[in-house]
Structure formats: C-alpha cells, structure tokens
Amino acid sequence: MDWKTFQALLSGVNKYSTAFGRIWLSVVFVFRVMVYVVAAERVWSDDQKDFDCNTKQPGCANVCYDHYFPISHIRLWALQLIFVTCPSFMVMMHVAYRDERERKNAMHGNKDKLYENTGKRHGGLWWTYLLSLFVKTGIEISFLYILHKIYDSFYLPRLVKCEVSPCPNQVDCYIGHPTEKKVFTYFMVGASALCIVLNVCEIIYLVSKRIAHIAQNKRRKRNTMALNERYSKENSCSDCTLPMSQLEKQPLRFQSPGHLQAPLPTHMRASAPNLSSAA
C-alpha cells in the first residue's frame, strides 16, 4: 500500500477542514497510519506461522486459524483506514467542481464570480462536508462493531480449542505474541473511538454555527425592518406637531405622483382668522 500517495491526497483536505477536522486528520496519521505502518503490520506479519497446534494432522492448523481469524486485524484496519478517509475526498471533488464552474464562467467573459471563495463552506459544500462527517462516523462505528463481533470484545486469548474438521478431535492451538497483539488492538480501538468523538464534536460545531448564523441574519433583518418602519412613520407626519404660526410659513406641496412639488402662490395660502381683533 502506497501510504505516501494516500497522505498527499488527504493533505489537500486539510485546508478545507475546520479545527476539529485538522485534529482528526492528525490523529489518523500519527496514531493510526504511523502505528500501523511502523509497528502493527510487523506484529501480524507472521501470525499464521506462529499459530501452533498440538497435532500433525494436515490442514488442521490452517482450518483452525481460518476459524478463529476469519479476517486478520491488520487487514481489517487497512480497510478501515481506506474507507474512513474516502468521504473526505467528497469535499475535494465538490471544490474541484466549483473551480471548474468558475473557470468556465470566466471563459465566457463573465466578470462576476459565481463564488466568493470556492473552498468556503457555504451552500452545497456545507452539506457535502456535513454528509462526509456522518459517513465517516458510520464507517468507524461499523468497523468497531465488526471487530467486536469477530474477536469477542477485542479480546485475544493465548490458547484456543478447535474441533473443526479435518482435526481428529479437540485440538489446542496457541496464538503467537498474544499480549503484544492485545495491546495494539486496544490502542487502535482507542484511536478509532477518539476519531468518532472528534467527528461528533465537528458535527455539533457546524450545526450550532449554522443555527447561530441564521438567527443572526433574522435578527438583523428584523432590526432593519423596524428601523425602516419607524423612519417612514416619522416622515409621514413630520408637520403634525407644528404650531399654526409655523404651519403658515410651510409651503403647501402637491403629494400626488407625476406633479412637481412647487409652492402655491401667496394669495392662495390659508391663514387662521385673527380672533383678538374681533374681540
């Protein structure tokens, strides 16, 4: 397996990830890929040769090994690492699709950009990123369940008793390096559980941030509508509280649309009667 190519592909996902996503990627490489390549793969390299049974019956040891190890830990972890990192490529493919649309838009001579930033998590890319997190979490849980189901709560005994044909009777078989394999099994299970926790935290972070953004936009829109309504009310009755003496000085204007707002002639202005002289 070419892990260098695998690492180069995943490094491109890092710049589109959140802080939780970057931590998840670091945990995958340091505590899972590196441990797998450097140590765990060597421990399980000769596990079938070290599987000794107290019989010389041809085929008995192979059948017993296949019965207790239907799939090796190391191959199961390799499949898990491949499957769990594939959803991250969905994000890269979506960003590449946006870049291609932007390129075609520029080729047609359109100066307006379709996206402010093709790698920004908004719109469809936000949903793609969230879906990738759910898929990764589901894959992690599924592989943990398979490992738990096959190997009985991740436990690896020193001695197994086999009665599978063509063994003549009950045969005792001994597993090679059981303690060392048990330690690596618990370590890989713990790293996988940590990745699940990080995925769940990232899902909560994305959803809560999106809800807060929507609530902020609604609050801003509500405040803008309230200010516009208050402004329209103040302008519609700006002369209502003026005294009569000042109201005489205000030129009357036609408010109907289509007419020029020009002041009326002086002899046409209304004035209040002088009540003091009449008395």
DOFIPA-752974 format. One record per residue (C-alpha): x, y, z; residue in three letters; residue number from 1. Coordinates in Angstrom, 2 decimals. Layout:
BEGIN
@x X | y Y | z Z | aa ALA | i NUM
...
This chain:
BEGIN
@x 0.00 | y 0.00 | z 0.00 | aa MET | i 1
@x 1.41 | y 3.39 | z -1.05 | aa ASP | i 2
@x 0.84 | y 5.44 | z 2.10 | aa TRP | i 3
@x 2.78 | y 8.45 | z 0.75 | aa LYS | i 4
@x 0.27 | y 8.93 | z -2.09 | aa THR | i 5
@x -2.52 | y 8.37 | z 0.38 | aa PHE | i 6
@x -1.07 | y 11.07 | z 2.67 | aa GLN | i 7
@x -0.63 | y 13.52 | z -0.22 | aa ALA | i 8
@x -4.28 | y 13.15 | z -1.20 | aa LEU | i 9
@x -5.53 | y 13.69 | z 2.34 | aa LEU | i 10
@x -3.30 | y 16.73 | z 2.85 | aa SER | i 11
@x -5.44 | y 18.60 | z 0.32 | aa GLY | i 12
@x -8.48 | y 18.09 | z 2.53 | aa VAL | i 13
@x -6.74 | y 19.81 | z 5.44 | aa ASN | i 14
@x -7.15 | y 23.35 | z 4.04 | aa LYS | i 15
@x -10.93 | y 22.90 | z 3.68 | aa TYR | i 16
@x -11.42 | y 21.46 | z 7.18 | aa SER | i 17
@x -12.37 | y 23.07 | z 10.47 | aa THR | i 18
@x -10.14 | y 22.97 | z 13.57 | aa ALA | i 19
@x -11.76 | y 19.68 | z 14.60 | aa PHE | i 20
@x -11.14 | y 18.28 | z 11.12 | aa GLY | i 21
@x -7.45 | y 19.15 | z 11.29 | aa ARG | i 22
@x -7.14 | y 17.46 | z 14.68 | aa ILE | i 23
@x -8.94 | y 14.39 | z 13.27 | aa TRP | i 24
@x -6.52 | y 14.25 | z 10.35 | aa LEU | i 25
@x -3.52 | y 14.50 | z 12.71 | aa SER | i 26
@x -4.87 | y 11.67 | z 14.88 | aa VAL | i 27
@x -5.42 | y 9.48 | z 11.80 | aa VAL | i 28
@x -1.87 | y 9.95 | z 10.55 | aa PHE | i 29
@x 0.06 | y 9.93 | z 13.82 | aa VAL | i 30
@x -1.87 | y 7.43 | z 15.95 | aa PHE | i 31
@x -3.26 | y 5.16 | z 13.25 | aa ARG | i 32
@x -1.35 | y 5.25 | z 9.96 | aa VAL | i 33
@x 2.09 | y 5.63 | z 11.54 | aa MET | i 34
@x 1.42 | y 2.99 | z 14.19 | aa VAL | i 35
@x 0.02 | y 0.68 | z 11.51 | aa TYR | i 36
@x 3.00 | y 1.07 | z 9.16 | aa VAL | i 37
@x 5.81 | y 1.18 | z 11.73 | aa VAL | i 38
@x 4.75 | y -1.39 | z 14.33 | aa ALA | i 39
@x 1.41 | y -3.15 | z 13.97 | aa ALA | i 40
@x 1.97 | y -4.50 | z 10.48 | aa GLU | i 41
@x 5.16 | y -6.29 | z 11.61 | aa ARG | i 42
@x 3.49 | y -7.85 | z 14.65 | aa VAL | i 43
@x 0.87 | y -9.56 | z 12.46 | aa TRP | i 44
@x 3.23 | y -10.35 | z 9.57 | aa SER | i 45
@x 3.85 | y -13.98 | z 10.62 | aa ASP | i 46
@x 0.77 | y -14.62 | z 12.73 | aa ASP | i 47
@x -0.22 | y -17.75 | z 10.79 | aa GLN | i 48
@x 3.25 | y -19.29 | z 11.16 | aa LYS | i 49
@x 3.16 | y -18.63 | z 14.91 | aa ASP | i 50
@x -0.25 | y -20.31 | z 15.21 | aa PHE | i 51
@x 0.84 | y -23.68 | z 16.64 | aa ASP | i 52
@x -1.48 | y -26.62 | z 17.18 | aa CYS | i 53
@x -0.68 | y -29.86 | z 19.07 | aa ASN | i 54
@x -1.39 | y -32.10 | z 16.09 | aa THR | i 55
@x 0.28 | y -33.07 | z 12.86 | aa LYS | i 56
@x -2.97 | y -33.66 | z 11.01 | aa GLN | i 57
@x -2.61 | y -32.00 | z 7.56 | aa PRO | i 58
@x -4.84 | y -28.98 | z 7.14 | aa GLY | i 59
@x -5.95 | y -28.84 | z 10.77 | aa CYS | i 60
@x -3.87 | y -25.80 | z 11.70 | aa ALA | i 61
@x -4.96 | y -23.87 | z 8.60 | aa ASN | i 62
@x -8.64 | y -24.60 | z 9.21 | aa VAL | i 63
@x -8.42 | y -23.66 | z 12.89 | aa CYS | i 64
@x -6.61 | y -20.43 | z 12.06 | aa TYR | i 65
@x -9.27 | y -19.51 | z 9.50 | aa ASP | i 66
@x -11.98 | y -20.34 | z 12.04 | aa HIS | i 67
@x -10.62 | y -18.03 | z 14.76 | aa TYR | i 68
@x -9.19 | y -15.38 | z 12.41 | aa PHE | i 69
@x -11.66 | y -15.05 | z 9.51 | aa PRO | i 70
@x -10.03 | y -11.71 | z 8.73 | aa ILE | i 71
@x -6.75 | y -10.54 | z 10.18 | aa SER | i 72
@x -6.67 | y -7.47 | z 12.43 | aa HIS | i 73
@x -4.11 | y -5.80 | z 10.21 | aa ILE | i 74
@x -6.16 | y -6.23 | z 7.02 | aa ARG | i 75
@x -9.31 | y -5.10 | z 8.77 | aa LEU | i 76
@x -7.56 | y -1.93 | z 9.97 | aa TRP | i 77
@x -6.20 | y -1.28 | z 6.47 | aa ALA | i 78
@x -9.73 | y -1.48 | z 5.06 | aa LEU | i 79
@x -10.98 | y 0.75 | z 7.87 | aa GLN | i 80
@x -8.37 | y 3.44 | z 7.16 | aa LEU | i 81
@x -9.18 | y 3.41 | z 3.44 | aa ILE | i 82
@x -12.95 | y 3.54 | z 3.88 | aa PHE | i 83
@x -12.89 | y 6.13 | z 6.68 | aa VAL | i 84
@x -10.80 | y 8.59 | z 4.67 | aa THR | i 85
@x -12.71 | y 8.23 | z 1.38 | aa CYS | i 86
@x -15.59 | y 10.55 | z 2.44 | aa PRO | i 87
@x -13.06 | y 13.38 | z 2.79 | aa SER | i 88
@x -12.48 | y 13.17 | z -0.96 | aa PHE | i 89
@x -16.13 | y 14.15 | z -1.47 | aa MET | i 90
@x -15.22 | y 17.63 | z -0.22 | aa VAL | i 91
@x -12.24 | y 17.86 | z -2.58 | aa MET | i 92
@x -14.38 | y 16.75 | z -5.53 | aa MET | i 93
@x -17.02 | y 19.37 | z -4.70 | aa HIS | i 94
@x -14.36 | y 22.10 | z -4.52 | aa VAL | i 95
@x -12.91 | y 20.91 | z -7.84 | aa ALA | i 96
@x -16.41 | y 21.10 | z -9.36 | aa TYR | i 97
@x -16.74 | y 24.69 | z -8.13 | aa ARG | i 98
@x -13.33 | y 25.59 | z -9.58 | aa ASP | i 99
@x -14.34 | y 24.14 | z -12.94 | aa GLU | i 100
@x -17.58 | y 26.13 | z -12.97 | aa ARG | i 101
@x -15.66 | y 29.28 | z -12.09 | aa GLU | i 102
@x -13.19 | y 28.63 | z -14.90 | aa ARG | i 103
@x -15.94 | y 28.10 | z -17.48 | aa LYS | i 104
@x -17.71 | y 31.23 | z -16.25 | aa ASN | i 105
@x -14.52 | y 33.27 | z -16.79 | aa ALA | i 106
@x -14.02 | y 31.77 | z -20.25 | aa MET | i 107
@x -17.44 | y 33.05 | z -21.32 | aa HIS | i 108
@x -16.36 | y 36.58 | z -20.43 | aa GLY | i 109
@x -18.43 | y 36.99 | z -17.28 | aa ASN | i 110
@x -16.65 | y 39.28 | z -14.84 | aa LYS | i 111
@x -18.98 | y 38.45 | z -11.94 | aa ASP | i 112
@x -17.73 | y 35.48 | z -9.95 | aa LYS | i 113
@x -20.05 | y 32.61 | z -9.11 | aa LEU | i 114
@x -18.40 | y 32.07 | z -5.72 | aa TYR | i 115
@x -16.55 | y 34.46 | z -3.44 | aa GLU | i 116
@x -14.34 | y 31.57 | z -2.35 | aa ASN | i 117
@x -14.70 | y 28.10 | z -3.88 | aa THR | i 118
@x -13.35 | y 26.48 | z -0.71 | aa GLY | i 119
@x -15.68 | y 28.30 | z 1.69 | aa LYS | i 120
@x -18.14 | y 26.04 | z 3.48 | aa ARG | i 121
@x -21.48 | y 27.52 | z 2.47 | aa HIS | i 122
@x -24.35 | y 26.33 | z 0.33 | aa GLY | i 123
@x -23.92 | y 22.89 | z -1.17 | aa GLY | i 124
@x -20.35 | y 22.49 | z 0.08 | aa LEU | i 125
@x -21.57 | y 22.83 | z 3.68 | aa TRP | i 126
@x -23.99 | y 19.95 | z 3.15 | aa TRP | i 127
@x -21.28 | y 17.86 | z 1.44 | aa THR | i 128
@x -18.90 | y 18.44 | z 4.35 | aa TYR | i 129
@x -21.58 | y 17.56 | z 6.91 | aa LEU | i 130
@x -22.54 | y 14.41 | z 4.96 | aa LEU | i 131
@x -18.88 | y 13.30 | z 4.87 | aa SER | i 132
@x -18.72 | y 13.58 | z 8.67 | aa LEU | i 133
@x -21.81 | y 11.39 | z 9.10 | aa PHE | i 134
@x -20.41 | y 8.80 | z 6.66 | aa VAL | i 135
@x -17.03 | y 8.73 | z 8.42 | aa LYS | i 136
@x -18.68 | y 8.29 | z 11.81 | aa THR | i 137
@x -20.88 | y 5.49 | z 10.48 | aa GLY | i 138
@x -17.87 | y 3.67 | z 8.97 | aa ILE | i 139
@x -15.89 | y 3.93 | z 12.21 | aa GLU | i 140
@x -18.76 | y 2.52 | z 14.25 | aa ILE | i 141
@x -19.37 | y -0.27 | z 11.73 | aa SER | i 142
@x -15.74 | y -1.47 | z 11.78 | aa PHE | i 143
@x -15.60 | y -1.34 | z 15.57 | aa LEU | i 144
@x -18.74 | y -3.47 | z 15.69 | aa TYR | i 145
@x -17.25 | y -5.98 | z 13.22 | aa ILE | i 146
@x -14.03 | y -6.24 | z 15.23 | aa LEU | i 147
@x -16.02 | y -6.63 | z 18.46 | aa HIS | i 148
@x -18.25 | y -9.29 | z 16.92 | aa LYS | i 149
@x -15.44 | y -11.38 | z 15.42 | aa ILE | i 150
@x -12.96 | y -11.24 | z 18.30 | aa TYR | i 151
@x -15.29 | y -11.24 | z 21.31 | aa ASP | i 152
@x -14.90 | y -7.74 | z 22.82 | aa SER | i 153
@x -11.44 | y -7.23 | z 21.25 | aa PHE | i 154
@x -10.01 | y -9.96 | z 23.50 | aa TYR | i 155
@x -7.20 | y -12.17 | z 22.22 | aa LEU | i 156
@x -6.62 | y -15.39 | z 24.24 | aa PRO | i 157
@x -3.36 | y -17.31 | z 24.42 | aa ARG | i 158
@x -4.99 | y -20.70 | z 23.88 | aa LEU | i 159
@x -7.94 | y -21.66 | z 21.66 | aa VAL | i 160
@x -9.58 | y -25.09 | z 21.39 | aa LYS | i 161
@x -10.50 | y -26.21 | z 17.90 | aa CYS | i 162
@x -12.82 | y -29.07 | z 16.86 | aa GLU | i 163
@x -13.23 | y -28.22 | z 13.18 | aa VAL | i 164
@x -12.75 | y -30.91 | z 10.55 | aa SER | i 165
@x -10.26 | y -32.31 | z 9.48 | aa PRO | i 166
@x -8.93 | y -32.16 | z 13.04 | aa CYS | i 167
@x -9.29 | y -35.67 | z 14.56 | aa PRO | i 168
@x -10.52 | y -34.40 | z 17.95 | aa ASN | i 169
@x -10.36 | y -31.30 | z 20.12 | aa GLN | i 170
@x -7.06 | y -29.61 | z 19.36 | aa VAL | i 171
@x -5.25 | y -26.98 | z 21.41 | aa ASP | i 172
@x -3.81 | y -24.13 | z 19.36 | aa CYS | i 173
@x -1.59 | y -21.34 | z 20.61 | aa TYR | i 174
@x -1.59 | y -17.78 | z 19.24 | aa ILE | i 175
@x 1.75 | y -16.08 | z 18.71 | aa GLY | i 176
@x 2.51 | y -12.82 | z 20.62 | aa HIS | i 177
@x -0.97 | y -12.63 | z 22.22 | aa PRO | i 178
@x -0.13 | y -9.88 | z 24.74 | aa THR | i 179
@x 1.54 | y -7.67 | z 22.14 | aa GLU | i 180
@x -1.35 | y -8.11 | z 19.73 | aa LYS | i 181
@x -3.83 | y -7.36 | z 22.51 | aa LYS | i 182
@x -2.05 | y -4.07 | z 23.34 | aa VAL | i 183
@x -2.07 | y -2.95 | z 19.70 | aa PHE | i 184
@x -5.73 | y -3.93 | z 19.37 | aa THR | i 185
@x -6.78 | y -1.81 | z 22.32 | aa TYR | i 186
@x -4.64 | y 1.08 | z 21.09 | aa PHE | i 187
@x -6.20 | y 1.05 | z 17.61 | aa MET | i 188
@x -9.69 | y 0.74 | z 19.07 | aa VAL | i 189
@x -9.00 | y 3.72 | z 21.35 | aa GLY | i 190
@x -7.72 | y 5.80 | z 18.42 | aa ALA | i 191
@x -10.81 | y 4.91 | z 16.43 | aa SER | i 192
@x -13.06 | y 5.91 | z 19.34 | aa ALA | i 193
@x -11.20 | y 9.24 | z 19.60 | aa LEU | i 194
@x -11.85 | y 9.87 | z 15.90 | aa CYS | i 195
@x -15.56 | y 9.21 | z 16.46 | aa ILE | i 196
@x -15.63 | y 11.76 | z 19.30 | aa VAL | i 197
@x -13.89 | y 14.34 | z 17.08 | aa LEU | i 198
@x -16.38 | y 13.74 | z 14.26 | aa ASN | i 199
@x -19.33 | y 14.18 | z 16.61 | aa VAL | i 200
@x -17.81 | y 17.39 | z 18.01 | aa CYS | i 201
@x -17.30 | y 18.73 | z 14.50 | aa GLU | i 202
@x -20.90 | y 17.92 | z 13.55 | aa ILE | i 203
@x -22.17 | y 19.76 | z 16.64 | aa ILE | i 204
@x -19.85 | y 22.70 | z 15.87 | aa TYR | i 205
@x -21.01 | y 23.02 | z 12.25 | aa LEU | i 206
@x -24.72 | y 22.73 | z 13.06 | aa VAL | i 207
@x -24.58 | y 25.15 | z 16.01 | aa SER | i 208
@x -22.58 | y 27.67 | z 13.97 | aa LYS | i 209
@x -25.10 | y 27.44 | z 11.13 | aa ARG | i 210
@x -28.04 | y 27.92 | z 13.50 | aa ILE | i 211
@x -26.33 | y 30.93 | z 15.11 | aa ALA | i 212
@x -25.67 | y 32.43 | z 11.66 | aa HIS | i 213
@x -29.32 | y 32.01 | z 10.61 | aa ILE | i 214
@x -30.56 | y 33.51 | z 13.89 | aa ALA | i 215
@x -28.20 | y 36.47 | z 13.48 | aa GLN | i 216
@x -29.44 | y 37.12 | z 9.93 | aa ASN | i 217
@x -33.07 | y 37.00 | z 11.10 | aa LYS | i 218
@x -32.31 | y 39.38 | z 13.97 | aa ARG | i 219
@x -30.54 | y 41.80 | z 11.62 | aa ARG | i 220
@x -33.43 | y 41.66 | z 9.15 | aa LYS | i 221
@x -35.96 | y 42.29 | z 11.94 | aa ARG | i 222
@x -33.99 | y 45.30 | z 13.19 | aa ASN | i 223
@x -33.72 | y 46.73 | z 9.68 | aa THR | i 224
@x -37.48 | y 46.39 | z 9.14 | aa MET | i 225
@x -38.18 | y 48.08 | z 12.49 | aa ALA | i 226
@x -35.89 | y 51.00 | z 11.63 | aa LEU | i 227
@x -37.47 | y 51.43 | z 8.20 | aa ASN | i 228
@x -40.96 | y 51.38 | z 9.70 | aa GLU | i 229
@x -40.02 | y 53.96 | z 12.34 | aa ARG | i 230
@x -38.40 | y 56.19 | z 9.70 | aa TYR | i 231
@x -41.47 | y 56.04 | z 7.45 | aa SER | i 232
@x -43.77 | y 56.96 | z 10.36 | aa LYS | i 233
@x -41.65 | y 59.95 | z 11.33 | aa GLU | i 234
@x -41.51 | y 61.26 | z 7.77 | aa ASN | i 235
@x -45.21 | y 60.78 | z 7.07 | aa SER | i 236
@x -46.24 | y 63.10 | z 9.97 | aa CYS | i 237
@x -43.32 | y 65.48 | z 10.32 | aa SER | i 238
@x -45.56 | y 68.65 | z 10.26 | aa ASP | i 239
@x -48.34 | y 67.34 | z 12.53 | aa CYS | i 240
@x -46.99 | y 68.85 | z 15.74 | aa THR | i 241
@x -46.03 | y 72.25 | z 14.37 | aa LEU | i 242
@x -47.98 | y 75.32 | z 15.71 | aa PRO | i 243
@x -50.31 | y 77.26 | z 13.40 | aa MET | i 244
@x -47.93 | y 80.23 | z 13.07 | aa SER | i 245
@x -45.18 | y 77.94 | z 11.73 | aa GLN | i 246
@x -47.60 | y 75.96 | z 9.64 | aa LEU | i 247
@x -48.48 | y 79.17 | z 7.73 | aa GLU | i 248
@x -44.84 | y 79.54 | z 6.74 | aa LYS | i 249
@x -44.68 | y 75.97 | z 5.35 | aa GLN | i 250
@x -45.41 | y 75.98 | z 1.58 | aa PRO | i 251
@x -48.09 | y 73.52 | z 0.54 | aa LEU | i 252
@x -46.97 | y 70.89 | z -1.95 | aa ARG | i 253
@x -48.83 | y 68.55 | z -4.18 | aa PHE | i 254
@x -48.20 | y 65.00 | z -2.99 | aa GLN | i 255
@x -49.76 | y 63.23 | z -5.92 | aa SER | i 256
@x -47.26 | y 61.41 | z -8.14 | aa PRO | i 257
@x -46.48 | y 62.93 | z -11.50 | aa GLY | i 258
@x -46.81 | y 66.56 | z -10.33 | aa HIS | i 259
@x -43.99 | y 68.90 | z -9.50 | aa LEU | i 260
@x -43.76 | y 69.83 | z -5.86 | aa GLN | i 261
@x -43.92 | y 73.64 | z -6.26 | aa ALA | i 262
@x -45.15 | y 76.13 | z -3.60 | aa PRO | i 263
@x -48.62 | y 77.74 | z -4.02 | aa LEU | i 264
@x -48.99 | y 81.47 | z -4.76 | aa PRO | i 265
@x -49.09 | y 83.78 | z -1.75 | aa THR | i 266
@x -52.74 | y 84.85 | z -2.23 | aa HIS | i 267
@x -53.85 | y 81.18 | z -2.25 | aa MET | i 268
@x -52.32 | y 80.26 | z 1.11 | aa ARG | i 269
@x -54.71 | y 79.56 | z 4.00 | aa ALA | i 270
@x -54.39 | y 81.60 | z 7.13 | aa SER | i 271
@x -56.12 | y 81.46 | z 10.52 | aa ALA | i 272
@x -58.57 | y 84.27 | z 11.47 | aa PRO | i 273
@x -57.38 | y 86.95 | z 13.91 | aa ASN | i 274
@x -59.61 | y 86.30 | z 16.89 | aa LEU | i 275
@x -58.02 | y 89.03 | z 19.07 | aa SER | i 276
@x -59.04 | y 91.88 | z 16.77 | aa SER | i 277
@x -62.57 | y 90.53 | z 16.51 | aa ALA | i 278
@x -62.92 | y 90.60 | z 20.26 | aa ALA | i 279
